[in-house]
Amino acid sequence: MSSKKRMAAVAITVAALSLGSIGVASAHDKGAPKGVAKSAEHDANRAANKAAHDARHAAKEALVATTIGVDAATIKTRLAAGESLGAIAGVKKDALIAALVAFETKEIDARVSAGTMTAAQAAAKKAEVTAHVTEHVNAVRGKGMGPKGPKPPKGPKGPRP
């Protein structure tokens, strides 16, 4: 192959690669606004899910407080001190379990109605809800995920060997 043909082949290859990379870069730029919209949509969905979770948590907390006749602040304090919900409820423990089972069953039925759970999944959940709630009521919680003591100083660790 002569040097002129070789140079022409190299020039054509360079031009093709350059145009190809420009096309890829422009296609990538076209997708940027769509990604931004997805991010905003994701943030909105996340906020809605958090609000629904917080509302469900508040409703369950209020249900426990009214069922056992103790205010929520006292329940939180006693739970932090190492008592279980069953111990706090005392003689109302069975009523608390029944109320929480009814609450969870209602939530499962709502998910089936919304189409986020099948009837078979709901039946499986309902079959184990009483055992799960009883376990939850009798469980003693730990201290949680707080600080675990002093942390070592940050910074250089010294010379490496």
Secondary structure, DSSP 8 states (H G I E B T S, - for coil): --HHHHHHHHHHHHHHHHHHHHHHHHHHHHTHHHHHHHHHHHHHHHHHHHHHHHHHHHHHHHHHHHHHT--HHHHHHHHHTT--HHHHHGGGHHHHHHHHHHHHHHHHHHHHHHTSS-HHHHHHHHHHHHHHHHHHHH------S---S-----S------
